[in-house]
Amino acid sequence: MSIDALAGPGSLPSALLGAAEALPPAAPRDCGAGHHAVGRFEWRVGEPGDPAVLAEEFLAAHGLPVTELNQAADGTWPAGICGAALHFSAAAGAVAVGGPVGKPSPAPVLPDVAVVLYAHTPARPAPQPAAAAQPWQLDGWAASWTPQAHADAVSAVRQTIAAGDVYQVNLVGHAAARYRGDPLPALRRLAALPGARYGGVLTGRGWAIGCASPETLVQVSGGQVVTRPIKGTRPATAAGRAELLASVKERAEHVMIVDLERNDLARVARTGSVRVDELYAVRRWCDLWQAESTVSARLDDGIGLAALLRAVCPGGSVTGAPKLAALGEVARLEPVGRGAAMGALGWLGPAGLDLGLTIRTVAADGDRLHMWAGGGITWGSEPWAEVAEAAAKAAPLRAAVAASGGTADSLGS
């Protein structure tokens, strides 16, 4: 566990240093030249404490109104702080709800919780000396399981479903590729992919997370709490859209997760206020159609950040139902931990809280990029179709980070 006061971009090793701040997902677009980190908290699985409580306490200690999220921002926001980025991993979510954490992360330098406070000030820190320019190079991707192992895991989930232990489990695979050069332009390209509602980059000492997620895990503003689960994927063609709309299997999987999310929100909502505003809308991310619903509620009084994170994390669409039983299957079957993927990443500011679910996410450590992709498994899942779906989700990410990025446009924190 670490808490640091920062004086600007200097917390990264040379391979991840740059002169300009990255914008985290959901940060206001007007956070520009004067936007820089002024404080930081990190926590990793195995360190003491409840990660949700620790994140709330860190923010509250800096004057942010997180112990009562219905509290009006006017007059309560601390002077000098424009907002805070929050990363809360899938493993942190499992710890917070008392579920199994799963295998160790393939990138242990990545924190499971990162909270970064940002300010706008006219005075900028002295720039770091520029490292020698090195062209961007990315080696081939090495997967943590073979396609056959992935297919076998799908079959194992189907057996567990047949036994009546779970209804749905989201399985995720991982791949890593060694790089040379500055990875931050590549992550920035990824964050700009079309449909990336939560496009952005968060960096720390020896790590960086690039997100192109389209999915809202939780949003709180004006007393309302919203989640937008995504389940169901097809190629972004006319035939693919028609197939997604007609698929009984995809719709059943989707509705199951919507029901789970309704139950999650009910834990922090005023009685009787949970509603499904939109069900099974088809929207586009890159070259894929995806089915999305919107579930909302009125946030109950007295709900703080820690209670909210425990209610919605880990996200239902990337765990399964029932959630704790699905986490057990994830821990049993997935080859490595989920690292930066399938968690929460977003922004807390005077306008409210907005966290995306870290699907379509790539992380960098000192020498490798890490990527995760998968999908929900139900009794109707066909193993090799699930393998193909995970590959389709990963393809735009691989293309974005593989493109020649040169050595300019570097980012740091």
N, C-alpha and C positions, 0 to 999 in steps of 0.2 A: 504494500500500500504506500502511495506517495502523494504528497501535497506540495506543490511548488508555486512560488510566485515567479512569473516570467518577466523578462525585460525585453522580449521580442523574439525574433526567429533565431534560436541558437540551441534548440533542444534536440536537434537531429544530427546524426553523423553526416560525414561529408557526402555520402551517396544520396542523402535525402535532404540536403540543404538547399535553400533558395532565397530569393530576395523579396518575394511577395507572399502575402497570406493567401491561403486557400479559403474558399467559402464553403463552410459545412452545408450539408443538405438542409433545406428549409430556411436558411438564413435569409434575411431581407436582401433583395438585390442591390439596395443602395449601400450595403456594407462594402465599401470599396477601399480607397487608398488609405484611409485612416483606421482601418479595421485590423486589430492585432490582439494576440493573446496576452492576458495579464495575470492569469492564475490557472492552476491545473490540479486535478485530482485523478489518480489512477488506482485501480484495484484489480487483482488477478485471483482466479480460483485458487484456493489453498491459503490465502491470507485471511486474517480474522475479520469477523463482522458480517452483518447482513448488507449485501451490496446496495439494495434499494434504500435502506436507512442511511447508509454512509453517503450516498449521492445526495439525498435530501438534506442531510446535516451540513454537508460542504456548501451547498447552494444557500441554505438558510443562514449560515455563518457569514456569508458575504452579502446578506440583506435581501436576497431574492425571495419573493413571496411564494414558497413552495410547500409550506405546511398546511395551507388552505388555498387550494387552487381556484376556488370560487371567489376569492378575495379580489376586489377590483384593483387593477394595475395603477390607476391614478393615485399619485401620492405615495405609493408603496415601493416603487422601483428605485433601486439605489443609484445615486448620481455617479456618473462615470462609467457605468457598465451598460453596454448596449444589448447584451444577450449572452447566452451560454450554449455551447454545443454539448450534446449528451449522446454517448455511445453506451449501450447496455446489451451485452452479448447474450446469445442463447444460453450459454453456460451460467452466466450471472442470473438469468431468469429462472433456470432450473434450481439454482441454489436458493433463490428468494422464495420459491414455492415449495421447497423441500422435496424436489424430484431428483432423479439420477442425472448426473452431469454428463456422463458419456466418456469417450476416449479423450486423451490429452490433445490439445490443439497442435496442429502441425507447425504453427508459428507462435511459439510461446512468448515472444517479445510483445505480441499484441496484448493490450490490456483487455480485461473483460468489462471493466467500467472505465470510461474516460469522460471527465467533465472539464470543459475548457471555457473559462470566462474571457469575454472579449470587450474591448473598449475602443472608442474613437477618440484619438487625441492628435493634435497637430504635430507633436514632436514624434518623429520616427526613430527607432533604434538605429545605431550605426550598422550599415550593411555588412554581412559576413564576406570575407575574402572569397572571390569566385574560385571554385575548383576548376582544374583543367578540364576543358570540354572533352567529352567522350561520346561518340555516337551511340544512340540507343540500339541495343541488341537484346533480343529475347530468344532463348533457346526453346526447344520443343517442350510440350507439356507432358509431365509424367503423372498419371492418375494413381490415386491411392487404392483403387480397386479396378479390376478388369471388367469389361462389359459383362462377362459371364458371372462374375461375383455380384455385380449389381443386379442382374436378372435373378440370380439365386436368392438375393435378399428380398426382392419383390415376392418371390414364391414363398419365402419364409413368413412374410407378413400375411399373405393370403391364408396360410395355415393357421396363424394366430387369430385371424378374423373368423375362420371356420370354427375355431374352438370357442368363440364367443368372448375372447378377452379384450378385443378392441374392435372398433368399427372402421377406423381409418388411421393410417400412419404415413407421415411425410418422410421419405427417405432422401438423403442428400449425399452426394459424392464430392470428392475434392481432387484437385489437380494442382501441381506447382510447376513453375518454369523459372530457371535461373535467368537473371538479367545482368546487363552491364550498361552503365550510364545512369541518367536521372529518370526514375520511374514516374515522377509526378506529372509531367506532360501527358504520359500515357493514361494515368488515372483521370486526368482532367478531360481527355478525349472520351473516355468511357462515361464520365459524368454527364457529358453533353449528348448522349444517345437519345434519339427521339422517343418520347413517352416517359422519360425519366422524371417523374414528379419530384423525386428526392435525389436529384443529381447534385453531387458535391464531393468534397474531399476533406478529410480530417487527418491531421498529422501529429506525431509525437516523437519521442526520443527513439529513433531506430525503427519506426513503423509509419505506415500511412494506409488509409482506407479510402478507396474510391467507390462511390455508390451511384448506380443508375436505376434505382428502384422505382417502380410505379405504384407501390402499395403503401397505403396509410395504415400504420399499426394503431396509432391513437392520436387524436387531435383534440385539444381543449381550448375553447375560446368562448367568452361571454356566457359561461355557465353551461355550455353544451359540450358533450363528449361524443366523438365520432370515430368509427373504425370502418375501413373499406377492404374487406377480405377479397383476395383474388384466388380463384381456383378454376381451372379449365383452360387449356391452351390448344391452339391450332395455327397452322400457317396463315399469314395475313393475305389470303386470297378469297375471292368470292365463294369458292367451294369450301374453303376452310371455315369461313364464317357460318355458312349454312350448316356445316357438319357440327360445329360447336353448339349452335343453337338447338340442333336436333338430338344431341347426344344425351341419352338417358343416364349413362354412366357419369358423365361430367356434371350434369345438373344435380344428380343425387349427391355426389361428392361435395359440390358447391353448397347445396342447402344444408348439409350436415355441418359444414364449417360455419355457415351463417348462424345456425342455431347455437353452436359453441360460442361464437362471439357475442351473441345476445346474452348468453349466460354470464360471460366474462364482464360485460358492461353492467349487468344487473348488480354485480357486487359493489359497484361504486355509484350507482344511479339512484335517483329518487324513485320510490316505489311506483310502478306503473308507467314509467316514462320511456322505457326502451321501445324502439320502433324500427322496423325495416323500411327505410325511405326508398330504396331502389334494390331490386332483386335481379341478378343475372344479366347485367348490362354488358355488352360486348365492346371492349375498347382495345386499341392497338398499342403495342410496345414493340419498337423496331419492326421486324418482319413477322410478328406473331399477333394473333388475336388472343385476348384473355377475357375471361368472365369475371366481373367485379360487382359486388353489392355494397350498399351503404347502410350501416346500422348506427343509430344515434340514440342519445338519452340526455336527460338533464342530470348534470353531475350533482351528487348529494353534497350537503354542507359537511364541512369537516374533513374532506378527502384531501390528503396531501400527496406529494409525488410518490412516496414509497408505497402507499396503498394502491395508487393507480398502476405502478409498475408491476406489483404483485398480481393485480387483477388481469392484466393483459399480456404479461410476459411469462414464458415464451409465447410468441404469437400462435394462435390456433391453426392458421393456415399452413404453418411450417412444423407443426407437431402432430396433431391428429386428435382423435376422440375415442374414449375419454383422454383428457390431456396427460394426466400422470401416467396412465397405462401406456400411452403412445410414447412418452419420454423413455419409458423402460425399453421399448422396442428399438428406439433410436440408439440408446446406449448399447444395446446388445448387438445391433447389426451394422451400424455405420463404422467404417474402418478407422476414421480419425475424428477429432473434435471439429466443431463447426466454426471455431475461431471468430472472425468478424462477421460471418454470415448468419442469417436467420435470427438476428437480434434486432435492436432498435437503434436508430441513428437520426438525429434531427436537432431541433432548435427550441430553446426556451427564451422568450422575449416579452416585452410589455404587452404584445398582442395575444400571448398565450403560448401553449405548448404544441409542437407539431413534430411527431416522430414517425419516420418511415420504417418499414420492415426491410432489413438488409438482405433481400433477394437481389440478384443481378449486381453482385458486389465482388470487388477484387481488392485484396490487401497486399501490401509490400512489407517485407522485413528487410534486413540488410543486403540480401543477395537473391531473393526469390519473390516472384509474384504467386499469390495463392487465390484460387477460385473455387467456388462451391456451386453446385446445381443439382436439382432433383425434382421431385414431384410427389403428389399425394397418391397413396396406394389404397384401393378398396378391393372388395371381393371381385369386382368386375375388371380389375386391372390385368393387362396382358404384359408379362415381364419385358419382352423385347420392345414393345411400344413405349414402356416407361423409360427404358434406356435411351431410346431415340428422342423422347421428349426432353430429357435432361440435356442431351447433346444440342438440341435445337435452342434451348435457353442459353447455353454457354457460348454458342457460336458468335453472336454479335459482340460479346465481351472480349472473346479472343481476338476478333478482328480489330476491335478498337485499340487494344493495348499492343497489338503487333505492328500497327501502322507506324511508319517512320516518323518519329517525333523530333528528330534532331537533338539539339542540346539547349535550345532556348526555352523561354516561357516556364522557367523553373519555379517551384513553389516551396514554401517552407513554413514552419510554425515555431 
